[in-house]
Amino acid sequence: MKPTISWSTLPTRIDNEADLDDLISTPSQAVVDFMSGLEGDVAILGIGGKVGNHVGIMTRRALDLAGKTEHKVFGISRFSEDAKREQLERAGIETVACDLLDAASVQKLPKAQHVLFMAGRKFGTQDRSDLTWAINTLAPGFVADRYTGSNLVAFSTGCVYDLVPVNGMGATEQFATAPLGEYANSAVGREQIFSYYARRDNTPTCLFRLNYSIDLRYGVIRDIGDKVYAGDSVNLDMGHVNVIWQGDVVQRALLSLGLCQVPAAPINITGPETVSVEYIARRFGTFFSKEPQFSGVPAETALLSNAAKSFTLFGYPQVPLETMIEWTAEWILQGGGSLNKPTHFETRDGNY
Ligand SMILES: NC(=O)c1ccc[n+]([C@@H]2O[C@H](COP(=O)([O-])OP(=O)(O)OC[C@H]3O[C@@H](n4cnc5c(N)ncnc54)[C@H](OP(=O)(O)O)[C@@H]3O)[C@@H](O)[C@H]2O)c1
């Protein structure tokens, strides 16, 4: 595998999970150059989730390529999955098991000049909304209190905005937050808690408003591909989405360490297209030689972010939409693994 990734070095297909993880975790030259100017250790909290291990591994690889081998990368999570912890340790990340709802344990976490906060809870909110609020607002308070003065990138979500017209401009960072449902409200709470501590303690903070990261094992594109492959109908009520390749997400998360400021400021992170769900389904239909089935009618509004600011700062994502669809189609055809964690992107009332 190549040490760094660029658009011109993308593979035509991905054969297995090791190659997939390697691809997503490969830094771009821009990330290596950025990391060469970084001083101090990096802590990634909530590293045990769908995106965290890639953030951890790319951080380690970029620091090593930048000659910053003495800087440590700490991976912090409860580690509900042992395999994730072992993968991270093998990659040179120092893992620390910690429940971020335990304030005393959080205070004992290793010092770090740079922090990426990725812990969160979305699914299961209807059954235990109290737990969602605790993880999304209480844990950020404990973490911000521990890491005063560090550069802090706090993962957030495009769900903090209301639905917007599909023929409009998408929600920019200037749009007021107007969340739908308990999860999105708690995500606004997470941002507000980080913003409060940023001002209180002069902690430079970036609110990383992501929507729909694409890995071949989960994500909106995989959800649609699975439906078309199985002959199930694709619901078109949420007729348009924004998506971005997970490797591009991880690169942007690391580059966002350079955007941390007081007061905390948001950045929208997604792809450049307003993508039609019907279009994605029809592309899969071509690959699978199946006529896609549909239900519902595309609404005039959808959850859509305008990520123009991120393109100005970081350039366009490296992996184009068509490539994501093609890789996913090949992956499904070869029986490639799934996390079995549907995004429920069709949901329009915020109850995921
Ligand atoms: N993936 C996306 O497309 C997407 C889109 C929009 C926003 N986001 C945001 O980006 C962040 C990362 O995304 P993700 O998909 O990786 O999320 P995820 O799969 O839900 O991972 C979050 C991880 O946080 C850890 N965690 C939860 N509660 C914890 C606690 N009390 N103490 C310590 N760790 C805890 C869990 O790992 P352990 O079980 O190991 O503790 C969990 O797997 C999330 O906060 C989400 O809001 C993601």
The ligand as an ORCA input file, in Angstrom:
! r2SCAN-3c Opt
* xyz 0 1
  N     -20.723      7.980     11.142
  C     -21.452      8.967     10.622
  O     -21.865      8.934      9.448
  C     -21.759     10.179     11.457
  C     -22.623     11.131     10.930
  C     -22.901     12.262     11.677
  C     -22.308     12.454     12.898
  N     -21.464     11.505     13.399
  C     -20.878     11.783     14.723
  O     -19.526     11.386     14.734
  C     -19.203     10.712     15.956
  C     -18.453      9.450     15.610
  O     -19.250      8.692     14.709
  P     -19.313      7.117     14.773
  O     -20.149      6.715     13.619
  O     -17.942      6.554     14.947
  O     -20.138      6.909     16.118
  P     -20.362      5.555     16.900
  O     -20.142      4.387     16.004
  O     -21.662      5.678     17.607
  O     -19.165      5.555     17.943
  C     -19.150      6.289     19.106
  C     -18.370      5.494     20.117
  O     -18.310      6.225     21.317
  C     -17.999      5.317     22.347
  N     -18.712      5.664     23.562
  C     -20.053      5.804     23.708
  N     -20.341      6.052     24.994
  C     -19.157      6.092     25.663
  C     -18.804      6.290     27.016
  N     -19.715      6.487     27.958
  N     -17.500      6.268     27.341
  C     -16.544      6.032     26.400
  N     -16.832      5.839     25.097
  C     -18.129      5.861     24.746
  C     -18.468      3.934     21.892
  O     -17.365      3.028     21.821
  P     -17.104      2.023     23.066
  O     -18.242      1.082     23.070
  O     -15.795      1.418     22.761
  O     -17.071      2.868     24.300
  C     -19.044      4.193     20.517
  O     -18.802      3.139     19.628
  C     -20.517     10.451     16.684
  O     -20.520     11.158     17.876
  C     -21.608     10.977     15.784
  O     -22.445     11.887     16.475
  C     -21.181     10.384     12.709
*
